[in-house]
Amino acid sequence: MLLDIYSWQVDSIAIVLRYFLLAGLAYLFFYGISRAKFFKIKIQKHYPSKQIIFQEIIYSCLTLLIFCAVSWLIFYFNSKGFTQIYTDVDRYGWLYLIGSVLLMIFLHDAYFYWTHRFLHLPKIFRIVHKIHHHSSNPTPWATFSFHPMEALISAGIIPVIVFLIPSHPYAIFTFLTYMTLVNVMGHLGYETFPTRFRNHSIGKLQNNSTNHNIHHLRSKYNYGLYFTFWDRIMRTYYCDDREQGKIFEIKMNTDDTGATD
């Protein structure tokens, strides 16, 4: 079985491959072979410089190293019996395993929103989170373009999960793959959801690339990851969809430093 060879080394390889596969394919498709075809759904009608893209990749690689280090710590604490990781699916059943993935997503959504708000405190933003906001017109490579401290905070959701709830490696892998995919789509720079879906009552609860692109330009809004309800509850949601059925352009608010009080 896969679990028989599951180790820190295997998990680290999965962390790196997952990121470069998802971000790399998205970049290759939307910024390479289909760039002209999908320009009509490009949110900002220009492209970032090669220097910014290179910076995104360098900081992402540093983030991946930190994620791998956190993975090693999780395996260490698990070997000492401190986590709630289990390997026998029958212990809780498949229904719980599937439900635990959903629970991880909702837990992470709350964790992400509030840690993201923390990162926008003026002093924290200037020292830590500003690096991520160098990508005012993000590409998929901006997904994990973090200051090391932000990378640690981002990875902190995993200890929260494995220490609090029974977690099967299959569930953790599924959750992390979904998290990376949503992050890549959020930083895609293209709006792949049709306007009709985004205007639907269900679609309005789902975060999309446009929402997060707005955050990279007007960073006092749209702190959420998967859903919009935390932003709506805390009145930090903003959408500038001014023309029904059309991809809109967003103009940068040059007075927005990115920090919040």
N, C-alpha and C positions, 0 to 999 in steps of 0.2 A: 504493500500500500504506500501511497504518497507520504503518509504520516511517519512511516518507518525511516525515511531519509530526511524528514523535516528537521532542520537545524538552523542555527544562526547564519551560517554561511549561505545556505539555500535561501533563507529569507532575505538576506542582503542582496543576493543576486536578483531575486524577484523585485525588490524595491527599485533597483537601478533599471532593470529591463522594462518594468512596467512603465516607469516614467518616460524613458527614451522611446519606447514603442508608441505610447499614446500621444505624447507631445510631438515626437518626430513625425509620425504619420499625419497628424493634424497639420503640422507646419508644411510638410511636403505637399499635401493635397491643396490647402487653401492659399499658401504663399508660393507654391511652385507650379505644379502641373495644371491646376485649375484656377490659378490666380485671376486671369481675365474673365473666365466664365462666371465666377461668383463675386466679381467686384460689386455687382448691384446690391449684394447683401453685406458689403463691408460697412461697418458701423461708422468709423472715421475714414473719410475718403482719401487717406494718404497712408504711407507705410513708415514704420520706425526706421531709424538709421541702423546700419550694420553694427555700429559701436554699441548701441543699446541692446541689440539682440545678443551680441557677444557677452555683454555684461550679464544678461539674463541667464545664459548658459553657464557661465562661471559660477555665479551665486547659486544656481540650481545644483551644480555638482557639489558645492560645499554643503548645501542643505541635505543632499543625499547621503553624504558621509555622516552627518549628524543623525539622520534617520537610522542609518545602519548601526551607529553606536547605541542609540536608544533601543534598537532591536536586540542588541547583545545584552543590555541590562535587563530587558524583559525575559530573555531566555535564562539569564543568571538567576533572577528572582523566582522564576518558575521552577528551576531546578532545586531551589530551597523550599519550595512549597508555599510561596507567599502569594501566588496569583490564583485566579479562579479559572485558568485555562484547563480544559478537559479534552481528551482525544477520542473517547468512546461516544459516538453519536447516540447510541441507544440509552445512554445515561439520562438524557433529557428528551430525546426524540427529534425527528426532523422538523416538526412543527415549531418547537422551541428554537431550533437552530435558525430557521427562516425568520422567526419573530425577533431573534436577538440581533439579526442584521438590521432590521427596521429600528430597533431600539438604539443601536449604535449610531445610526444616521440621525435620529432625533436628538440624542445626547450630544452628538458632535455639532449639530446645528446650533444648539444653545451655547455650547462651549466656544464655538467659532465666533458667534456674534459678540459675546461679551469680552473675549480676549481681543477681538478685533477692535472693539471700542476702547479697550485699555491701550492698545498700540497707537491709537490716535490721540491720546493725551499729549499735550504739546512737547514736553521734555522727552517722552518715550518715542514720539514720532520722529523728532529731529535726530535722535541717536540710532534708532532701530528701524522703524517702519518706512522711513523715507526711501530706503534702498528699493523696496518693492514698488514704491510710487514713482521711481525714476521711469518706470514703464507707463507713461501717461497714455500711450497707444499700445496696449499689451499684445503680445503674441503668445502662442502656447508655451514658449520657453519661459515666460514670466510666471508660470504656475507655481514654481518653487523658488523663485528668485528672492531669497530672504537673507536678511542679516542673521548671523548665527544664533543670536538670542531669540529672534522670531522663529527660527527653525525649531529650537528647543520648545518654545511655547506651542507651536503647531503640533509637534510630536507628542505633546503632553496628553492629548486625548487618549492615546493608547494605554498608558498606565491607568488613567481614570477608568477605562473600560475593563481591562483585565483584572484590576483589583476590586471592582465593584460588582461585576456580573459574570456568571459562568459564560465562558467564551470558547467556542470551538475554533481551531485554526482555519477551517473552511469558512466560517463566518467572518473571522478577522480578515482573511484574504479577500473575500467578496466585498466587504465594507471598504477596505483600502483601495481596491480596484475601482469601485464606484466613486469613492472620494476623489481619486486622481482624475478619473474621467470627467466628473462634474467640474473640477478645478480647471482642467484643460479647456473644456467648453466655455467656462466663464471667462477665460483669458484668450479665447480664440480670436476675437476682433471681428467676427462675423456673426450675424444673427441668424441662426439656423431654424429657430422656431417661427412658424408662420404667424402673421399678425392676428389671424382669427383665433389661434390657440392662446396667444398671449393676452387677448382680450376676454377669453373665457374665464368663468369664475374659478375653475381649477387651474388654468394657466396663470392666473394672476398670483396664485400662491407659490408657483414654481419660479425659482430664480432663473435668469437667463443671461446670455452674454451681454445683452444691452444693459441690463441692470448693473452688472459688474463693471462694464466699460464706463458707465456714468460715474461709478465710484472712483475709478482711476483718474477721472477728470474733475469731478466735483465730490471730493472725498469726504464730505460731511454727510453723505447719504449712502444707502444700500450697503450695509455692513454684512448682510447675511451670506450664506453659502448655498444651501440647498433650497430653502424656502424664503418667502418674504414676510411671514407673519411676525417675526421678531421686529423687523423694521417697521411694519405697520403698527404694531403695539406701541413701540417706542417713538413713533412718528419720525423715523429717519428714512422712510421710503420715498423715492423720487423716480418718476418716469416721465420722459419728455417725448412721448409718442404723439406728436402734434398732427400728423397726417395719417388718417386711417388707411391701412393697406399699403403704406410706403415705408421704406427704411428711412429713418430720420438721421440727420446729422447733429452732432453734439459739438458745441463750441466750448472751448476751455475757458473756465472762469479763472483768469490769471491772478485774482486776489485770493484764491483759495490755497492756503498753505498746506492743507491736508490734515492739520492738527485740529482737535476739538477741545473745548473747555471741559 
